[in-house]
Amino acid sequence: MTLLAAARSAGRPRVATDRGEGGSLTWLLAAYPLWWALGLGVLAIPFVAAVAAVKLVRRKSIAVPPAFGWWLLFLLAVVLSLANLGVDPPGVVPETFVSSLPGATYRFGFYCCVTLIALWAYNLVLEGRMRREHLVRLLAWLFAVTVAGGLLGTFFGGFEYTSPVEALLPKAVAKDGFVQSLVHPAAAQTMDFLGYETPRPAAPWGYTNTWGNNFAITAVWFTVAAFCFPLRTRWRVAAVALLAVSLVPAVYSMNRGLWLGLAAIAVFTALRLLVSGRPGGMLALGGAGAAAVLLVVLTPLGTVVQARMDNGHSDEGRAFSSERATELVVEHSPVIGFGSTRKTLGSGESIAVGPTPECPRCGGRTLGGNGQLWQVLFAHGIAGAVTYLGFALAVLWRFRRDHSAIGIAGSAVVGFSLLTMFYYNALVTPLLLTLLSYVLLAANSTPAPDAQGTETENR
């Protein structure tokens, strides 16, 4: 199938899902609520990555998207940094190579998993084995899932249970905090930085910050699916209603990074629409944004926003972690970092400060745990940071002239990742969704192997 034919067929409504070779990827995304409920969650990703690896190995040739070389260089930097796993910079809790290996293996393993899935998805979409429209709608579906999980966390924050996977694990393993985050379904994370316990939506993504990250990414694709693809009026009205309802968990998440990210995405999209000669689209976006702001200000949601802005909560701890991570890398291992994260001895006030029942988050700050940039810099050094940033910037530059709906949306997601890397960690699901957005962006501008010419959708 040529890319032109794929573009034409993508413009027609499609009831059935794409089957065949891309079925595993479809099931991963479409059935993610089920994986979460079973206690699999992100643990389902390696299974699909294994399928992707087998399918790629069996191919006669593998198409590689533009700028992918930068990503491979980043993975190389991750591998090289493992040599420093046994190195302890001053002021951190001492670790050995062996004790640091599980965390480093987890990160590198999932970097490889999301890479394999993205490369497989690119070949599927490029060859017409999976329609771009289908992948967009899968990502849009995840927005509906995220909103549903957010409403569950907002109104039933105490909801949690022992999953089947969790029940099968040895008790000693199942009680580990990190393992709990993977296999124990919970609607929300409960925090008390407002002076009282407040549930912050997390389902089905495990953490509130991950929920906010995925909310913004999938909201972009939900908007494309609802307003840029053919859709019946009643479904478009339902989409508007869902977007309005989504403001409730978005506000009650008290996630300032999400609010900033959504504003940045709106501004970026408006500028791209203006540059591409579509002021009408820009005005429509501005009107929708103004309506959302008014809905928040004129309802009790505004009180929640004000309360959050008056309580910085983690600002000082984040600043300390970021500064300390940068200092240690620059002074002790600037090129390849330390291979993984470390915990500090004490806090910014004193080396003697540590977690207590009254303040479980005091002291022992994780260096590299407060944002993807700091994690990449501390764990993989300047080599990792340069290649990671180089990949995102190369993608934005390469597709800067793609003003189609998919082009603007894909670039907005990649740009969003550059903003949120200062306060969100990307592994695992946000990075997977970002790379799938990159896949759509690349396939939208790349002719299929058998295509004649270089026509792409709505260029």
VOSE-583439 format. One record per residue: residue in one letter; x, y, z of N, C-alpha, C in turn. Coordinates in steps of 0.1 Angstrom, whole numbers, plus 5000, padded with zeros to 4 digits. Example, Ala and Ser with C-alpha at 12.3 -4.5 7.8 and 13.67 -1.06 7.14 Angstrom:
a513249435078512349555078513249675078 s512849785071513749895071512950005079 
END
This chain:
m500949885000500050005000500950125000 t500650224991501450344991501050435002 l501850535005501550625016500350715012 l500250744999499050824995497750744997 a497850614994496650534996496350515011 a497450505019497150495033496550625038 a497050745033496450865038494950875034 r494650835022493250835018492350745027 s492850625029492150525037492050575051 a493050645056493050695070491950795072 g491550865061490450965062489050905063 r488950775061487650715062487350645075 p486150655080485850585093486150445092 r486750395104487050245104486550195117 v485650095116485050025127485949925133 a486449835124487249725129488649775132 t489349705142490649745145491649675136 d492849725135493849655127494249525133 r494249425125494649295130495949245125 g496249125127497449065121498649105129 e499749145122501049155128501049265140 g500249365139500249465150499249435161 g498749315162497749285172498249295186 s499549255188500049265202500149405207 l500549495198500649635202499249695205 t498249655196496849695199496449655212 w496649525216496249475228496949535240 l498249575238498949635249498249775253 l497949845243497349985245495849975248 a495149905240493649895242493249835255 a494049735259493649655271494549695283 y495149815283496049855294495249855308 p493949905308493249895321493249755327 l493049655318493049515322494449475328 w495449505321496849475326497049535340 w496549665341496749735354495949655365 a494749625362493849555371494449415376 l495149355366495649225370496949235378 g497549355378498849375385499949365376 l499749365363500849365353501249505350 g500349595345500749735342501949735333 v502949805337504149815328504849685325 l504549585334505149455332504649385319 a503549435314503149375301503949425289 i504649535291505449595280506549505275 p507349435284508449345279507849235271 f506649185274506149075265505849125251 v505349245250505149295236506449335230 a507449375238508749405232509349275227 a509149165234509749035229509049005215 v507749025214507148995201507749085190 a507849215194508449315185509849265180 a510649225189512049175186511949065176 v511148965179511048855170510548895156 k509548985155509049025142510049105135 l510849185142511949265135513049175130 v513449075138514448985133514048905121 r512848875120512348795108512148875096 r512349005097512149095085513349095076 k513149105063514249115054515049245055 s514249345058514849485060514049555071 i514649645078514049725088514149875085 a513049945083513050085081513350155094 v514250255094514550335105514150475104 p513350535113512850665112513950775113 p513750895107514750995108515051035123 a516251065125516751105139516950995148 f516650875144516750755152518250725157 g519150775149520550755152520950825166 w520350935168520551005181520050915192 w518950855191518450765201519350645204 l519850585193520850475195522050525202 l522550645199523650695206523350715221 f522150755224521750765238521750625245 l521250525238521350385244522750345246 l523650385237525050355239525650415251 a525250545253525750615265525250545278 v523950495278523450425289524250295292 v524650225282525450105283526850145289 l527450245284528850285289528750325303 s527650385307527650435321527550325331 l527150205327527150095336528450065343 a529550105336530950085341531150155355 n530350255358530450335370529450295381 l528750185379527750145389528350135403 g529650085404530250065417530850195423 v530850305416531450425420530450505429 d530950545441530050625450530650765452 p529950865446530451005448530151045463 p530851145468530651185482529251235485 g528851205497527551255502526351165498 v526651045493525550955490525550825498 v524450755499524450625506525350525498 p526350465504527250375497526450255491 e526850225478526350115472527450035464 t527149915461528149835454527649815440 f528449765431528049735417526849645417 v526849545426525749445426524449505431 s524549585442523349645447522749755438 s523549815430523049915420522549855407 l522849725405522549665392521049645389 p520249605399518749595396518149715391 g518349835397517749955392518249995378 a519549975376520150005363519649915352 t519549785356518949685346517549715343 y516749755353515349795350515249905340 r516050015342515950125333516450085319 f517650025318518149995305517249895298 g516649795306515749705300514549765294 f513949865301512749925296513150025285 y514250085285514750175274514750085261 c515249965262515349875251513949825247 c513049805257511649755253510949865245 v510949985250510150095243510750125230 t512050105228512750125216512350015205 l512249895210511849785201510449805196 i509549835206508149855202507949975193 a508650085195508550205186509050165172 l510150095171510750065158509849975151 w509249875158508249785152507049855147 a506549945156505350025152505650115140 y506850165139507150255127507050175114 n507650055114507549975102506149925099 l505349895109503949865107503149975101 v503350095106502550215101503050245087 l504350245086504950285073504450195061 e504350065064503949975054502449955053 g501650025061500250015060499649895068 r500449825075499949715083499249755095 m499549875100498749945110498450085106 r497150115105496850255100497250355111 r497650475105497950585115496750615123 e495650625116494350655123494150565135 h494450435133494250335143495150365155 l496450395153497350415164496950545171 v496550645163496050775170494950745179 r493950665174492750635182493150545195 l494150465194494550395205495050485216 l495850585212496450685221495250765227 a494250795218493150875223492350795233 w492150665231491550585240492150585254 l493550595254494250595267493950725274 f493550835267493150955274491850935281 a490950865275489650825282489950745294 v490850645293491250565304491850645315 t492750735311493450825321492350915329 v491450965322490351045328489550965338 a489150845333488450745342489250715354 g490550685353491350655364491450785373 g491550895367491651025375490351045383 l489251025377487951035385487850935396 l488350815394488350715404489250765416 g490450815412491350865423490850985430 t490051075423489551195429488451165439 f487551085435486351065444486450935452 f487250845448487450715456488950695458 g489650785464491050785465491650665473 g490750615482491250495490491150365483 f490650365471490450235463491750175460 e491950045465493149965462492749825465 y493549735460493349585463494549505459 t494549385464495649295460495449235447 s496249255437496049205424496449055423 p496048985413496348845411497848825410 v498548915403500048905402500648925416 e500249025423500749055436500548935446 a499348865445499048755454499948635451 l500448625439501348515435502748535440 l503148655443504548685447504748645462 p506048615465506348585479506048715487 k505648705500505248815508506348915509 a507548865511508748955513508949045501 v508748985489508849065477507749155474 a506549105477505349185474505249315483 k505849305495505849425504506849535500 d507749505491508749605487508049725481 g508449845484507749965479507749975464 f508949945458509049955444508149855437 v508149725442507349625437505849655438 q505549715449504149765451503649855440 s504549945437504250045426503949985413 l504449855411504349785398503049695398 v502849635409501749525409500549555418 h500549655426499449685435498549795429 p497349765424496549865418495949965429 a496150095427495650195437495150305429 a494050365433493450475426494250605427 a494950625438495550755441496750745450 q497550845450498550865460498050965470 t498150935483497651025493498751115499 m498551245499499651335504498951435513 d499751505522499151595531499851735531 f500351775519501051905519500052025520 l498752005520497852115522497452125536 g497952045545497652045559496651935562 y496151855552495251745554495551645543 e495151525545495351415536494451445523 t495151435512494451465499494851355489 p493851285483494151185473494451255460 r495551215453495951275440495851155430 p495051175419494851065410496150995405 a496150865404497350795399496950685389 a495750625390495350515382495150555368 p495550475358496150335360497650345358 w498350455361499750475358500650465370 g500150435382501050415393501350525402 y501750645395502150765402501450885397 t501250985406500451105402501251175391 n502551185392503251255382503251185368 t503251055369503150975356501750995351 w500750995359499351025355499251155348 g499851265354499851395347500551395334 n501651325334502451325321501651255310 n501051145313500351065303499051135299 f498451215309497251285306497451385295 a498551465296498851565286499151505272 i499951395272500351335260499151275252 t498351205260497151145253496051245250 a495951355258495051465255495251515241 v496551525237496951575224496351485213 w496451355214496051265204494451245205 f493951265217492451265218491851375210 t492451495211492051615203492051585188 v493251525184493351495169492251395165 a492051295173491051195169489651245169 a489351335178488051395179487651505169 f488651585166488351705158489151715145 c490051615142490751625129490451505120 f489851405125489451285118487951285116 p487451225105485951215103485351155116 l484251215121483551165133482151215133 r481251125137479851175138479651275148 t478651365146478451475155478251435170 r477551325172477251285186478551245193 w479451185186480751145192481551265194 r481451365186482251485188481751565200 v480451565202479851625214480251555226 a480351415225480751335237482251365240 a483051395229484451425231484651555239 v483751655235483851785242483451765256 a482451685259482051665273483151595281 l483851495275484851435282486051525285 l486351615276487351715278487051805290 a485751845290485251925301485351855315 v484951735315484951655327486451625331 s487351615322488751585325489351695333 l488751815333489351925341489251895356 v488251815360488151775374489351705380 p489651585374490851515379492151595376 a492251665365493451745362493751845373 v492651915377492852015388493051945401 y492251845405492451775418493751695419 s494351675408495751615409496751705415 m496351835415497251945420498651935414 n498651895402499851875394500251995386 r501052085392501452205385502152185372 g502952075372503652045360502752015348 l501551945351500551915341499952045336 w499652135346498952265342499952345333 l501152355337502152425328502352355315 g502352225315502552155302501352175293 l500152165298499052185289499052335283 a499352425291499452565286500552575275 a501652515277502752515267502352445254 i501652335256501152265244500152355236 a499252425243498352515237499052625229 v500052685236500752795229501452745217 f502152635218502952575207502052545196 t500852485198499952445188499352575181 a499052675189498552805183499552865174 l500752865178501852925169501952845156 r501952715157502052635145500852655136 l499752665141498552695133498652835126 l499152925134499253065128500353065117 v501452995119502552985109502052915096 s501252815098500752735087499552805080 g499152925084498152995077496752955081 r496552915094495252865098494852945111 p494653075109494253155121492853115127 g492053055119490753005124490952895134 g491852805131492152705141492752755153 m493652855152494252915163493152985172 l492253055166491153125174490253015181 a489952905174489152805180489852745192 l491152725191491952675202491952775214 g492152905210492153005220490853015228 g489752995220488452995226488152885236 a488652765231488552645240489352665253 g490552715251491352745263490752845272 a490152945267489553045275488352985283 a487552905276486452835282486852745294 a487952675291488552585302488952665314 v489652785312490052865323488852925331 l487852965323486653025330485952915338 l485852795332485252685339485952655353 v487252665353488052645365487852755375 v487952885370487852995379486453015385 l485452985377484053015382483452895389 t484252795392483752675400484652655412 p484352565421485252525432486652485428 l486752445415488052405411489152515412 g488652635411489552755413490252755427 t489452715437489952715451491052615452 v490952495446491952395446493252445440 v493052515428494252565421494952665430 q494252755437494852855445495552795457 a494952695463495552625475496852555471 r496852495459498052435454499152535451 m498852645445499852745443500452805455 d499652805466500152865479500952765487 n501052635482501752535489502752475480 g504052515480505052465471505452325473 h505252275485505452135488506852085485 s507152045473508451975470509452065464 d509252195463510152285456511552285461 e511752295475513052295480513752165478 g513052055481513651925479514151905464 r513251945455513651925441514852005437 a514852135442516052215439517352155445 f517252105457518452045463518951925455 s517951835451518351715444518951755430 s518351855423518851885410520251945411 e520452035420521752105422522851995426 r522451915435523451815440523751715429 a522851665421523051575410524051635400 t523751765397524651835387526051855392 e526151885405527551905411528351785411 l527751675415528451545416528851495402 v528051505392528451465379529551545374 v529451675374530451765369531751745376 e531751725389533051715396533651575396 h532851465395533351335397533251235385 s532251255376532051175365531251245354 p531951345348531151425338530751355325 v531451255321531251205307530151095308 i530250995317529350885317528450875329 g528650965339527750955351528050835360 f527050795367527250685377526450565374 g525850555362525150435358523750415364 s523450475375522050465381521850575391 t520750585397520450685407521150645420 r521250745429521750725443520850805452 k520950765465520250845476521250925484 t520851045487521751135494521751095509 l522851135515522951125530522351245536 g521251245542520551355547519851435537 s519751565540519051665531519851785529 g519251885523519952015521520252085533 e519552055544519752125557520852055565 s520851925566521851855574521951715569 i523151655571523451525568522751425577 a522351475589521651395598520151375596 v519651455587518151445584517851315577 g516851245581516351125575514951105576 p514351005569512950975570512450945584 t511250995588510650955601509250925598 p508550865608507050845606506250965603 e506751075609506051205607506451275594 c507651235589508051295577508751195568 p508051105562508650995555509451035543 r509251155538509951205526511151295530 c511451305542512551385547513951315545 g514951385540516251325538516251215528 g517351155525517451045516516851075502 r517151195497516651235484517251145473 t516451105463516951025452517551125441 l518851115439519551195429519151135415 g518451205407517951155394516551105395 g515851135406514451085407513451195406 n513951325403513051435402512951495388 g513151415378513051465364513951385355 q513451365343514151285333515551345330 l515651485329516951545326517951515337 w517551525350518451495361518851355362 q517851265358518151125359519151085348 v518951135336519851105325521251165327 l521251295333522551355335523351285346 f522651245357523351185369523751045365 a522750965359523050825357523950805344 h523850885334524550865322525450975317 g525651075326526551185323526151275312 i527151365309526951455298526651385285 a527351275283527151195270525651155269 g525051105280523651075280522751195278 a523051305285522151415284522251475270 v523451485264523551545251522851465240 t522951335241522351245231520851245232 y520351245245518951245248518251375243 l518951485246518451615241518551625226 g519651575221519951585206518851505199 f518351395204517351325197516051405197 a515551465208514351545208514451665199 l515551735200515751855191515851825177 a516551705173516651665159515251635154 v514451565162513051535158512251665155 l512351755164511551885162512051955150 w513351955147513952025136513551955123 r513651825123513451745111511951765106 f511051775115509651775111508951915113 r509752015113509252155116508352195106 r508352145094507552195083506252105081 d506052005089504851925088503751985096 h502852055089501852135095500452055095 s500551925092499351845093498951835107 a497751775110497251755123498251665131 i498651555124499651455130500951525132 g501351605123502651675124502751765136 i501751845137501651945149501551865162 a500651765162500451695175501751615179 g502351555170503651475173504751575178 s504851685171505851785176505551845189 a504251865192503851915205504151815216 v504051685214504351585224505851585226 v506651585216508051585218508551715225 g507951825221508251955228507851955242 f506751885245506251875259507251795267 s507851695261508851605268510051685272 l510451785263511551875266511251965278 l510052005279509652095291509552015303 t508951905303508651825315509851745320 m510951735312512051655317512751725329 f512351845332512851915344512151875357 y510951815355510251775367509551635366 y509451575355508851445353509951345349 n509851225355510651115349509851045338 a510451005327509750955315509550805316 l510350725322510150585322509050545331 v508050465327508150385315507150425304 t505850435309504750465299504850605293 p505250705299505350835292506350825280 l507450765283508450745272507950665261 l507250555264506650475253505650555245 l504750635251503750715244504450825236 t505550885241506250985234506950925222 l507550805223508150745211507150695201 l505950655205504850625196504350755189 s504450865196504050995189505151025179 y506351005182507451025172507350925160 v506850805163506550715152505550775142 l504450825148503350885139503951005132 l504751085138505351205132506251165120 a507051065123508051015113507350945101 a506350855104505650785093504750885085 n504350985091503451085084504251165074 s505651165075506451245066507351165058 t507351025059508250935052507450855042 p507950855030507250775020507450625023 a506450545020506550395022507550345012 p508150225015509150175006508750154992 d507450124989507050104976506250224970 a506350344978505550454973506250534962 q505550584953506050674943505850814946 g506850894947506751034951506851054966 t506451174970506651204985505451274990 e504251234985503051294990502751245004 t502351335013501951295026500551365029 e500051325041498651375044498551525046 n497751595039497351735041498551825043 r499551805034500751885036500652015028 
END
